[in-house]
């Protein structure tokens, strides 16, 4: 080999070394901050985290390899929402994830620049998180847990289980329920009126008020209970389902885990599916997409769960047609 050719070869190889080294270097560690509305030892929260992380891994994001996820748990406490939102934003993650409306609103107040992907938010337009569902326009987007038909379904299913139903109480906490309780009320009340059922509000903010509300229904024959979507009620689900059984009040719940824990019947969105879809949006943002370009999406998977053991304890006969519609029946 001639000297000139040899020098040219060495120079070309040297020029290629930095590119080769860069190709072998690990990708920059991405950071994700997640604010949950519930307790850290809540099995349902852990199930959603598992679905979220599994989908991220399917998309190529592996914990401690190219992604780091920090979780905070607000436990339905207003001060914890504010404090943890500020803490997560101060860490300057690449993207934030919010579970439920209070988490999303707290994060949105804390930053207008860091991308926020929310899960299970009932009305992101009314709460100011996005300008519109199709064009969010700001730093937040995500997935709702609301469908206009849900309120009618709650009334329909409860009436099928308890044919003599004459009145129904709508339980929620105005401080933590979506839209301070207003988001679902209109559809529920309209559905109740259409079948001649009286509806009333049962606003609660502590365990004693929950007890009083359920006990009051027990004193009025042919009464039922609709437990609205609300992080406060979710954190008190064991108490609510136990009281409904103790006082023989037929109740319908908005999430499967109420029926799993002894509640009579539940109808609502598949939350694990929502968190898998959230992972998809997180992936898009980490790869350069802007939240303002990602439309807010509605749930597309719903589940009806019936607890036959509880139905028997309440002396209710579950119609076969309703059993046939159930996604899951608890024996």
Secondary structure by P-SEA (a helix, b strand, c coil): ccaaaaaaaaaaaaaaaaaaaaaaccccbbbbbbbbccccccaaaaaaaaaaaaaaaaacccccccbbbbbbbccccaaaaaaaaaaaaaacccbbbbccaaaaaaaaaaccccbbbbcccccccccccccccccccccbbbbbccccaaaaaaaaaaaaacccccbbbbbbbcccccccccccaaaaaaaaaaabbbbbbbccccaaaaaaaaaaaaaccbbbbbbcccaaaaaaaaaaaaaaaaabbbbbbccaaaaaaccccccccaaaaaaaaaaaaaaaaaacccccccccccccbbbbbbcaaaaaaabbbbbaaaaaacccccc
